[in-house]
């Protein structure tokens, strides 16, 4: 199962808690895409300004806690 999260706030990270009680979910792993500047973009001269970064989180006490950075898109796979 995949979970996609988006934080449109340009300056504040957001904490997301996913209830996984009663499931075999132990954590999540995936990619996050964000940048320090709101108007950052890749160009032919500098194609690596924005690139996906690895992300992981562990579940504890039936909750999966994920901090989504400001101005970010995140896709994670829930892991057993």
N, C-alpha and C positions, 0 to 999 in steps of 0.2 A: 504494500500500500504506500502511496506517495502523498506527501503533504506539501502544498505550495503556500508560501506566506509572502505578503508584500507589506512593507512599511513605507507609506508615502510621506511621512513627516520628514522634512529636510534636515532637522537638527536633533531629534530625540530618538534613541533606541526604545524598543518596546519589548516587554517580557510577555511571552505567550505560554500558558500552561495548558497542556492537552491531557485530558483524563484518559488514562490507558488502563485503569483498574479493571480486572477481570479478563484481560487479554494477555498474550504472551510477549507483548512489546517490552523490550528492555532498553531501547535507545533509538537513535536516528542518526543517519549519516547522509550527507549530500553536498550541495554547492550553494554558495551565497555570492551574489553579485552586487557590489556597492562601490562607492568612491568617496574621497574626501570632499570633492567639489560637486555641487548639484549639476553644473553644466559640463562636467568632464565627459570626454568622448574619445574614441579611438580614431586615428587618422592613418593614412598610408605611411606617413613619416614616423608615427609612433603608435603602432597597432596594439600595444600592451598596456595602455593607460587604464583600461577597465578590463578585468579578466576574472573568471570564476575562481573562487577560493574554496578549499575543502572546509567542511563543517561537520561537527558531530556533537551529540548530546546523549546523556544517559537518563533513563527513567528511574525515579525513586518514589516510594510510597504511593504507587499508582498514578503518578503524574510525570509527564515528560515536559521539562522546562526548557524553553528556547528563547534566547535573546536575539531579536531581529534588529540589526543595526539600522540607523537612520538611512532613508532613501535606498532601500535594499529590496531585492527579490531573492527568495530562498526556496529551493526545492530539496526536500529530504525524503529518504526512504525509511519507513519504520522498520526496525530490526527486531527479530525474536531473540 
